Structure formats: C-alpha cells, structure tokens
Amino acid sequence: MLGFCKESEVPRHHFMQGVDVILPIRGAKNERAFAAMVTMMIETKKVMLAKIMERKNADPKLVSLYPYNQKKRPLLYMV
C-alpha cells in the first residue's frame, strides 16, 4: 500500500485493463479489519494506491483498489 486518494483524482484511462478482486485472508480479525477499511473508503470516497508484483520476476505495477461492499463480504477491485 502506498496511500489513499479521492476517487475523482484517478484518471479514467486507467480503467482500460482487466479487473481483479482482493479479499482478506480468512480469519475473524482479518475480515473485521478489512471490512472496516472498505467501509471507511466507501464513506470517504477514497481509493487505495498500491504497488503489486504479480510474479516473482515481474516488474511492479501501480494499481488503484476500489472498495465494494457485497452483502456477505466486502472486497476491493484492483484496476
């Protein structure tokens, strides 16, 4: 995680690639903390900026994580 920014500050051309889903590791503490973070991101209209390496030898990518609150389980969409 690098930080947070307003949803409106992420350029629309960043939405041209596929979407992946980020979920917490199973466990009551992990899921509660993750749900609280997703809820606050929705309330404040923020997205998370992060750096991800999909494979060991791959170059890191800058991604934006958008909150989504399903009925059963909150999650983040990686764009």
Residue pairs with C-beta under 8 A, 6 or more apart in sequence:
1 48
1 49
1 50
2 49
2 50
2 51
2 62
3 48
3 49
4 41
4 46
4 47
4 48
4 49
5 46
5 47
5 49
6 45
6 46
6 47
7 45
7 46
7 47
7 66
8 45
10 47
10 64
10 79
14 64
14 79
15 79
17 79
19 77
19 78
19 79
20 77
20 78
21 75
21 76
21 77
21 78
22 65
22 75
22 76
22 77
22 78
23 34
23 73
23 75
24 30
24 31
24 33
24 34
31 73
34 74
35 74
38 67
38 68
38 69
38 74
38 75
38 76
39 67
39 69
39 74
40 46
41 47
41 48
41 67
42 67
42 69
47 64
47 65
47 66
47 67
48 64
48 65
48 76
49 62
49 63
49 64
49 65
50 62
50 63
50 64
50 65
50 78
51 60
51 61
51 62
51 63
52 60
52 61
52 63
52 78
53 59
53 60
53 61
54 61
63 78
63 79
64 78
64 79
65 76
65 77
65 78
65 79
66 76
66 77
66 79
67 74
67 75
67 76
68 74
68 75
68 76
68 77
